């Protein structure tokens, strides 16, 4: 596409080729560049670049919508419409979800009698009013949260989003969540479940169902180890990713923990292993691996014991048959 190449790249008099990023900047006296905004209508939502006009084209294609404008508000997209009264928020949301990825679906819908224009007769996004929280899409009639972890997560979502009736497949950001609310939610998840998740983790797993997989204990071994872990540390709560030694653990407590583990799980774990895998999740995984190795060793010993007293010919016959 030579036309696009010529549009985006420019060569200066010195022969240096430059790329037009679309960013508007100014050079400070220090030589640094200060970012002032975009020359086009491109914004960043959840780490993705979004062309606002692309979203507006989808919305104006909805029957009954005369004009549409979209802007970034609180790290989410807010839509402004000139439309007849028959167009509902549910219709707009469905149309956007059908044509666009989740991060490009507006989280609020504001009706205006007309869109604000500048002196040149073009849309003036800066004059668009703040969207009303009441216009954010309502939670859908999805399946209710299942199990204690999803139920607890739904309660945290309800507190942060100030909504009820949340479904396990509802999208946090589609329901009006943005980066500030996401950070608040992650803080409550950390306090409740003891799991520290990144903002990217919530972007990648934006539903209650998906989040539950990240915060729930991974194995039966971890579930059995958790009360021992808390008892030794004398704590009511500890995260599965928290470091044993950062929680007040020391060598004597570590030895006590290893003794309890040996008694409950029947495996001997070295002190160095706990230093190398100091979190509940890591240590549980190592215990599980040691139990698996021990069981496989016992099975092999049993099989070898069964061969005692057999002649070489009988052993050869066994190895060549179905029991191989």
PyMOL commands that set and color helices and strands:
alter all, ss='L'
color gray80, all
select helices_A, chain A and resi 2-8+52-60+89-99+102-104+125-127+133-135+147-161+179-193+199-204+208-215+220-233+251-265+271-276+280-306+312-320
alter helices_A, ss='H'
color red, helices_A
select strands_A, chain A and resi 9-11+17-19+23-27+33-38+42-45+48-51+65-73+76-83+108-111
alter strands_A, ss='S'
color yellow, strands_A
deselect
rebuild
show_as cartoon
